[in-house]
Amino acid sequence: MDAAAGLVGLLLGFAVGPIADRIATNAPIRRPLLAGVKRSSRLPLVTAGTALLGGASGLVFGFTAEALIAAFFCSVLVVVTRTDFEHRLIPNRIVVPGALLLLAARTLDDPSVVWLLGALGAGVVLFLIVLAYPKGMGMGDVKLAAFLGAGLGAPVIVALFIGFLAAFFPAAVLLVRHGRAARKQAIALGPFLALGGVVALFAGASILDWYLDVGV
């Protein structure tokens, strides 16, 4: 791990935080993403998220293109988490260009078809779930899954597993408190998928290796 790269990532994260918060503020209302807005009460949380994750990207990946890609990946997930918590919305104009940029950057940095397969595979899995249970999630979640696949490759399996597992607990609480009526109460899935994405970014390959070793 590279402490200097971690410090640089932390500082860059602090710089990116206000931009990410402005994008999250404007995304649901169709303003230009970088249009001026009043100071958001969520700014400290968003900035803390981008800073800590930027620092972690530097620590883990050092002074590499992979670190920049990881920091970008995490910053988009911070934006998505805020918009989905506040508006139950995962904006197309955030995740779709983000997925394309990630796919291009990953392929240039490490030429492989795995990034494309990860995006397509994760997107198809979520799309099939939407077809089977349309009230449970929306197309925004499908596109977010494709974004995760483009950034993670094979470890997107870990991201989806952790995301759904984490979402199970609040869903179970709603079911216990409200019974059958809980079926009409949706929870924001995006933040849980984002959590899974962050875990998979930093530890997904190790988790997959451990699982395969246990299976053997």
Buried (B, 14 or more C-beta within 10 A) or exposed (E): EBEEBBEBBBBBBBEBBBBBBBBBBBBBEEEEBEEEBEEBEBBEBBBBBBBBBBBBBBBBBBEBEBBBBBBBBBBBBBBBBBBBBEBBBBBEEBBEEBBBBBBEBBBEBEEEEBBBBBBBBBBBBBBEBBEEEEEBBBBBBBBBBBBBBBBBBBBBBBBBBBBBEBBEEEBEEBBEEEEEEBEEEBBBBBBBBBBBBBBBBBBBBEBBEEEEEEEE
